[in-house]
Amino acid sequence: MNPVVPDSDLWKSKVNLTGVISDPSQAVWVNGVKGHNNGDGTWYANDVPTSPGGVASFTIIGYEPDEPQPDGSYGNP
């Protein structure tokens, strides 16, 4: 995950995140929000909820194309 800029955004209830991924076929999920793998080694996820209490914590998961995702879908759209 790339740094959140400006870091004051970490106090918001939702943030937009970006990052890098080595496998263009994997789907990316962050804190329960389905992101978008751009297929070029980068990804983004919008409106990702932060944890309450002033500490932003993110769980980022990559799913293989044949692995079911939390919403029941497969693959990287």
mmCIF file of the C-alpha atoms, coordinates in Angstrom:
data_MODEL
# 
_entry.id   MODEL 
# 
loop_
_atom_site.group_PDB 
_atom_site.id 
_atom_site.type_symbol 
_atom_site.label_atom_id 
_atom_site.label_alt_id 
_atom_site.label_comp_id 
_atom_site.label_asym_id 
_atom_site.label_entity_id 
_atom_site.label_seq_id 
_atom_site.pdbx_PDB_ins_code 
_atom_site.Cartn_x 
_atom_site.Cartn_y 
_atom_site.Cartn_z 
_atom_site.occupancy 
_atom_site.B_iso_or_equiv 
_atom_site.pdbx_formal_charge 
_atom_site.auth_seq_id 
_atom_site.auth_comp_id 
_atom_site.auth_asym_id 
_atom_site.auth_atom_id 
_atom_site.pdbx_PDB_model_num 
ATOM 1  C CA . MET A 1 1  ? 0.000   0.000   0.000   1.00 0.00 ? 1  MET A CA 1 
ATOM 2  C CA . ASN A 1 2  ? 1.239   3.468   -0.843  1.00 0.00 ? 2  ASN A CA 1 
ATOM 3  C CA . PRO A 1 3  ? 1.305   6.107   1.895   1.00 0.00 ? 3  PRO A CA 1 
ATOM 4  C CA . VAL A 1 4  ? -1.923  8.024   2.423   1.00 0.00 ? 4  VAL A CA 1 
ATOM 5  C CA . VAL A 1 5  ? -1.315  11.640  1.416   1.00 0.00 ? 5  VAL A CA 1 
ATOM 6  C CA . PRO A 1 6  ? -2.019  13.858  3.170   1.00 0.00 ? 6  PRO A CA 1 
ATOM 7  C CA . ASP A 1 7  ? -1.699  11.770  6.303   1.00 0.00 ? 7  ASP A CA 1 
ATOM 8  C CA . SER A 1 8  ? -4.459  13.846  7.905   1.00 0.00 ? 8  SER A CA 1 
ATOM 9  C CA . ASP A 1 9  ? -6.846  11.826  5.668   1.00 0.00 ? 9  ASP A CA 1 
ATOM 10 C CA . LEU A 1 10 ? -6.265  8.912   8.058   1.00 0.00 ? 10 LEU A CA 1 
ATOM 11 C CA . TRP A 1 11 ? -8.625  10.676  10.479  1.00 0.00 ? 11 TRP A CA 1 
ATOM 12 C CA . LYS A 1 12 ? -11.488 10.398  7.979   1.00 0.00 ? 12 LYS A CA 1 
ATOM 13 C CA . SER A 1 13 ? -13.974 7.548   8.224   1.00 0.00 ? 13 SER A CA 1 
ATOM 14 C CA . LYS A 1 14 ? -13.180 6.450   4.639   1.00 0.00 ? 14 LYS A CA 1 
ATOM 15 C CA . VAL A 1 15 ? -10.095 6.882   2.461   1.00 0.00 ? 15 VAL A CA 1 
ATOM 16 C CA . ASN A 1 16 ? -8.993  6.140   -1.093  1.00 0.00 ? 16 ASN A CA 1 
ATOM 17 C CA . LEU A 1 17 ? -5.951  3.859   -1.262  1.00 0.00 ? 17 LEU A CA 1 
ATOM 18 C CA . THR A 1 18 ? -3.458  2.793   -3.910  1.00 0.00 ? 18 THR A CA 1 
ATOM 19 C CA . GLY A 1 19 ? -0.665  0.276   -3.992  1.00 0.00 ? 19 GLY A CA 1 
ATOM 20 C CA . VAL A 1 20 ? 1.361   -2.228  -5.975  1.00 0.00 ? 20 VAL A CA 1 
ATOM 21 C CA . ILE A 1 21 ? 0.744   -5.915  -6.629  1.00 0.00 ? 21 ILE A CA 1 
ATOM 22 C CA . SER A 1 22 ? 2.961   -8.418  -8.376  1.00 0.00 ? 22 SER A CA 1 
ATOM 23 C CA . ASP A 1 23 ? 0.173   -10.551 -9.887  1.00 0.00 ? 23 ASP A CA 1 
ATOM 24 C CA . PRO A 1 24 ? -2.135  -8.795  -12.376 1.00 0.00 ? 24 PRO A CA 1 
ATOM 25 C CA . SER A 1 25 ? -4.657  -11.644 -12.169 1.00 0.00 ? 25 SER A CA 1 
ATOM 26 C CA . GLN A 1 26 ? -5.408  -11.292 -8.455  1.00 0.00 ? 26 GLN A CA 1 
ATOM 27 C CA . ALA A 1 27 ? -8.362  -9.378  -7.080  1.00 0.00 ? 27 ALA A CA 1 
ATOM 28 C CA . VAL A 1 28 ? -7.573  -6.909  -4.275  1.00 0.00 ? 28 VAL A CA 1 
ATOM 29 C CA . TRP A 1 29 ? -9.726  -6.321  -1.198  1.00 0.00 ? 29 TRP A CA 1 
ATOM 30 C CA . VAL A 1 30 ? -9.032  -3.803  1.572   1.00 0.00 ? 30 VAL A CA 1 
ATOM 31 C CA . ASN A 1 31 ? -11.009 -3.766  4.830   1.00 0.00 ? 31 ASN A CA 1 
ATOM 32 C CA . GLY A 1 32 ? -13.917 -5.497  3.107   1.00 0.00 ? 32 GLY A CA 1 
ATOM 33 C CA . VAL A 1 33 ? -13.935 -3.203  0.053   1.00 0.00 ? 33 VAL A CA 1 
ATOM 34 C CA . LYS A 1 34 ? -13.254 -4.670  -3.371  1.00 0.00 ? 34 LYS A CA 1 
ATOM 35 C CA . GLY A 1 35 ? -10.488 -2.754  -5.084  1.00 0.00 ? 35 GLY A CA 1 
ATOM 36 C CA . HIS A 1 36 ? -9.422  -2.653  -8.704  1.00 0.00 ? 36 HIS A CA 1 
ATOM 37 C CA . ASN A 1 37 ? -6.266  -4.328  -9.989  1.00 0.00 ? 37 ASN A CA 1 
ATOM 38 C CA . ASN A 1 38 ? -5.203  -2.203  -12.963 1.00 0.00 ? 38 ASN A CA 1 
ATOM 39 C CA . GLY A 1 39 ? -3.276  -5.111  -14.491 1.00 0.00 ? 39 GLY A CA 1 
ATOM 40 C CA . ASP A 1 40 ? -0.055  -3.113  -14.635 1.00 0.00 ? 40 ASP A CA 1 
ATOM 41 C CA . GLY A 1 41 ? 1.222   -3.827  -11.135 1.00 0.00 ? 41 GLY A CA 1 
ATOM 42 C CA . THR A 1 42 ? -0.912  -1.154  -9.457  1.00 0.00 ? 42 THR A CA 1 
ATOM 43 C CA . TRP A 1 43 ? -4.262  -1.208  -7.668  1.00 0.00 ? 43 TRP A CA 1 
ATOM 44 C CA . TYR A 1 44 ? -6.708  1.197   -6.046  1.00 0.00 ? 44 TYR A CA 1 
ATOM 45 C CA . ALA A 1 45 ? -9.620  0.945   -3.642  1.00 0.00 ? 45 ALA A CA 1 
ATOM 46 C CA . ASN A 1 46 ? -12.024 3.797   -2.952  1.00 0.00 ? 46 ASN A CA 1 
ATOM 47 C CA . ASP A 1 47 ? -14.065 4.563   0.154   1.00 0.00 ? 47 ASP A CA 1 
ATOM 48 C CA . VAL A 1 48 ? -12.162 2.111   2.342   1.00 0.00 ? 48 VAL A CA 1 
ATOM 49 C CA . PRO A 1 49 ? -13.322 2.371   5.955   1.00 0.00 ? 49 PRO A CA 1 
ATOM 50 C CA . THR A 1 50 ? -10.710 3.207   8.558   1.00 0.00 ? 50 THR A CA 1 
ATOM 51 C CA . SER A 1 51 ? -10.768 1.873   12.076  1.00 0.00 ? 51 SER A CA 1 
ATOM 52 C CA . PRO A 1 52 ? -12.351 4.146   14.691  1.00 0.00 ? 52 PRO A CA 1 
ATOM 53 C CA . GLY A 1 53 ? -10.389 5.856   17.431  1.00 0.00 ? 53 GLY A CA 1 
ATOM 54 C CA . GLY A 1 54 ? -7.702  7.641   15.438  1.00 0.00 ? 54 GLY A CA 1 
ATOM 55 C CA . VAL A 1 55 ? -5.728  4.554   14.417  1.00 0.00 ? 55 VAL A CA 1 
ATOM 56 C CA . ALA A 1 56 ? -6.027  3.611   10.749  1.00 0.00 ? 56 ALA A CA 1 
ATOM 57 C CA . SER A 1 57 ? -5.517  -0.109  10.236  1.00 0.00 ? 57 SER A CA 1 
ATOM 58 C CA . PHE A 1 58 ? -5.813  -1.829  6.854   1.00 0.00 ? 58 PHE A CA 1 
ATOM 59 C CA . THR A 1 59 ? -6.108  -5.497  5.950   1.00 0.00 ? 59 THR A CA 1 
ATOM 60 C CA . ILE A 1 60 ? -5.201  -6.064  2.304   1.00 0.00 ? 60 ILE A CA 1 
ATOM 61 C CA . ILE A 1 61 ? -5.985  -9.434  0.722   1.00 0.00 ? 61 ILE A CA 1 
ATOM 62 C CA . GLY A 1 62 ? -5.238  -10.725 -2.780  1.00 0.00 ? 62 GLY A CA 1 
ATOM 63 C CA . TYR A 1 63 ? -7.469  -13.473 -4.178  1.00 0.00 ? 63 TYR A CA 1 
ATOM 64 C CA . GLU A 1 64 ? -6.400  -15.910 -6.902  1.00 0.00 ? 64 GLU A CA 1 
ATOM 65 C CA . PRO A 1 65 ? -8.659  -15.961 -10.012 1.00 0.00 ? 65 PRO A CA 1 
ATOM 66 C CA . ASP A 1 66 ? -10.174 -19.342 -9.054  1.00 0.00 ? 66 ASP A CA 1 
ATOM 67 C CA . GLU A 1 67 ? -10.633 -18.415 -5.389  1.00 0.00 ? 67 GLU A CA 1 
ATOM 68 C CA . PRO A 1 68 ? -14.058 -17.177 -4.197  1.00 0.00 ? 68 PRO A CA 1 
ATOM 69 C CA . GLN A 1 69 ? -14.089 -13.601 -2.944  1.00 0.00 ? 69 GLN A CA 1 
ATOM 70 C CA . PRO A 1 70 ? -16.204 -12.214 -0.087  1.00 0.00 ? 70 PRO A CA 1 
ATOM 71 C CA . ASP A 1 71 ? -18.931 -11.092 -2.502  1.00 0.00 ? 71 ASP A CA 1 
ATOM 72 C CA . GLY A 1 72 ? -19.067 -14.522 -4.159  1.00 0.00 ? 72 GLY A CA 1 
ATOM 73 C CA . SER A 1 73 ? -17.306 -13.402 -7.327  1.00 0.00 ? 73 SER A CA 1 
ATOM 74 C CA . TYR A 1 74 ? -14.188 -14.864 -8.930  1.00 0.00 ? 74 TYR A CA 1 
ATOM 75 C CA . GLY A 1 75 ? -11.345 -13.312 -10.914 1.00 0.00 ? 75 GLY A CA 1 
ATOM 76 C CA . ASN A 1 76 ? -10.237 -9.740  -11.351 1.00 0.00 ? 76 ASN A CA 1 
ATOM 77 C CA . PRO A 1 77 ? -12.825 -7.570  -13.099 1.00 0.00 ? 77 PRO A CA 1 
# 
